[in-house]
Amino acid sequence: MKDSSPTLTPDLLLQAYQAGVFPMSEGRDDPEVFWVDPRMRGIIPLDGFRMSRSLARTLRRGAFSVTCDAAFTDVVAGCADREETWINDTIFDLYSALHDAGYAHSVEVWDGPSLVGGVYGVTIGAAFFGESMFSRAADASKIALAYLVDRLRLGGYLLFDTQFLTPHLARLGAIEVPRDHYRAKLTQALAQEASFTSPGPLPLAQDVIQRNAQTS
């Protein structure tokens, strides 16, 4: 569903998420923003993330380091750095404002000093609304998602919304649910409290692997 959007503000954006819709643009140079309400919604069940053996081996090797909320705007910029993107200047500025207000968060993956992957999204209640991710090295976005899912579990989240289902997300355990099913899960999650920051420092890779194995 596409609708012309009124002037967007951070507060209006938070209200939209709570109503089950989210904004997109046709492209980085298109100043217009429209609302999207998919008939089928992508989610990652927090007990259903699939960590492949190859991803577990990559984590154990420790070739990458992982941080949380250390480079939010750089992650958004990385997500927008592709030939076709829905992230225009308005959306970039809105999510930066939500991050400053404590509602938007990121997980970053580093190869030495270089940012090679990441994911970002918005939190309200016990719902995490995943917005976008990027990867400049093999498995970087998968590592970001593995750490994100682990943090959401530890923080008490009930819903990880991915908006759409892609083949990449499906391989990691994402599924599609009908709009009414999603709305019911959203209502439940919004009525609960969760904390993105309460788990404290990011865990060791081995702990992420072990906890994922226990829920798979």
Secondary structure, 3 states (H helix, E strand, C coil): CCCECCCCCHHHHHHHHHCCCEEECCCCCCCCCEEECCCEEEECCCCCCCCCHHHHHHHHHCCCEEEECCCHHHHHHHHHCCCCCCCCHHHHHHHHHHHHCCCEEEEEEEECCEEEEEEEEEEECCEEEEEEEEECCCCHHHHHHHHHHHHHHHHCCCEEEEECCCHHHHHCCCEEEEHHHHHHHHHHHHCCCCCCCCCCCCCCHHHHHHHHHHHC
